[in-house]
Amino acid sequence: MELDGALGAVGEFGRSQRRLAAFLVLLQVYVACQSMLIVLVGAVPQYHINQEEIPASRDELAKHTQFTDNFTSIVTEWYLIKQEAYKVSLVSSLFFAGLLIGNIAFGPLSDKLGRKPVYLSGLFFDVIFGYAAAFAPSYEIFAMSRFIVGIMNGGMSLVSFVLTQEYVGKSFWSFTGSLTNLTFAVGIAVYALLGYYIRQWRYLAFVSNCPGIFFFLLSLLLPESPRWLYSQGNTIEAERVLQYLALGNGKERLTIKLKPCAGTMKTDESAPNVLSLVKHPVLRWRTVILMYIWYVCSLVYYGLTLNAGELGGNLYLNVALYGLVEVPAFPLCMFFIEKPWSGRRKTMTSFLIFAGFACIITMLLPENAGLFFSPTSLALCGKMTVSAAFNIVYIYTSELYPTVLRAEPEGSLMLASQASANPSPRQLASTPHPASGRVFESPTAVASADVISRLPPSLIDGCLKSRCNTGLRGSLSALVCLLGKFVVALGSLFPSLGASESAPRGVPCRHTYPDTYCHNPVIFWCLGTMEFPGHMRAPLHGRVFCCN
């Protein structure tokens, strides 16, 4: 049987998958603590210099500076104020530069070497250099440690997300993807709570890093991704993993026997790699659009999150609110993306437009505009909607690429994401109005609506629409299926009109994704086709209807 059929027999989200997914989802609490570390560890307390002339040397500055807040940070330890203040932002930039490198490197590595070994390596060094940052004797060592943590944290979190998706059936991808991002938001609030009780920055960095040891030791027990094993032609190991999942799901008597993967049967064709994103016009254009969308989501998301420490009021409450405000975003997201009248594209467009206008309004309001119409309240609303959009783009991206290429485009898209996080509006915190940095976020979020409309609907969106066809629409759907069977019949004489001759049959429409196959595919409004080895042809422009 095919892999998706085997997962259906094993259970798409049984007890085994729930345990594995829950473990990897909880890992996001650790990822969030490492990602947001600089918000509290690099916080600037109130201080007073007891002389008019600012000392030129650090030693003189230390003698004449008095910090008044009841917490420590790298600012208080190395006196990163005045002419040295840029070093705090530099650490943040180095971390996000590391994320960028990790996203580029770990995606292709996980597609080549496997999900589990690459994930474990990243998590191990993430923990090691996390402790190095906590005990750093100098600013330079701290900054370098944070750079390496960024590399490992970005790559490891990317592979863990892919691994979570590939343990479960495709009908649960949107759920596990949303749960992953939801847990990251909760992790931000957990980090704020730790910071409230632990006011010494070294202790805070140490405690925030300790859960990594727990996750690493338990990660040694994780199985390899059955989808990756199957895509590499290692059907025996894939069967063993599926048998392990079946036993955990209470199906001891189930016997799994997989067909050889179609993509690995052709030895005369090179395996798909990151260059496939450039060589094929469809994937090239799709990747460029998605890179812009990821850039916009990240620009607004990190611009609002990292700026939490610069807002008025309680520092720890601001950070916690910027995390907790994401929690209601995910039920909203899950509700709308599963509706046939909204789907992925329309929902993501609406959320980004709302976030853009929220950021615009925050620039026009005075800081004392009241509780409900203050810049902070609107910024929180913008954070909630952009979090929902970010969640959708994660799910949407995984549905637009086949398994053999799934981690590589995710890494390339996160490259654009981290490129936008580096020059985040947090750098503009020294301006009189904290919301002034949103002059960069607002127009890009609003303008992305037109860009999103140029993406194709995911095949799941098409299947959602087909489920609600009743009355006249149902009759038209039946007519389409009759026409489809006629086209497929012609395809036996003229293969270019139908599916590829080598394309295997597959699963029904309700389970169809870009890397599976459907019965009787009919392509409308098609101006041409593209083909991956062993995969059915997909339209350059148009939609695939599945008639069972």
Buried (B, 14 or more C-beta within 10 A) or exposed (E): EBBBBBBBBBBBBBEBBBEBBBBBBBBBBBBBBBBBBBBBBBBBBEBEBEEEEEBEEBEBBEEEBEBEBEBBBBBBBBBBBBEBBEBBBBBBBBBBBBBBBBBBBBBBBBBEEBBBEBBBBBBBBBBBBBBBBBEBEEBEEBBBBBBBBBBBBBBBBBBBBBBBBBBBBBBBBBBBBBBBBBBBBBBBBBBBBBBBEBBEBBBBBBBBBBBBBEBBEEBEEBBBBBBBBBBBEBBEBBBBBBBBBBBBBEBEEBEBEBBEBBBBEEEEEEBBBBEBBEEBEBBEBBBEBBBBBBBBBBBBBBBBBBBBBBBEEEBBEBBBBBBBBBBEBBEBBBEBBBEBEBBBBBBBBBBBBBBBBBBBBBBEBEBEBEEEEBBBBBBBBBBBBBBBBBBBBBBBBBBBBBBBBBBBBBBBBBBBBBBBBBBBBBBBBEEEBBBBBBBBBBBBBBBBBEBBEEBBBBBBBBBBBBEEBEEEEEEEBEEBBEBBEEBBEEBEEEBEBBBBEBBBEBBEBBBBBBBBBBBBBBBBEBEEBBBBBBBBBBBBEBBBBBBE
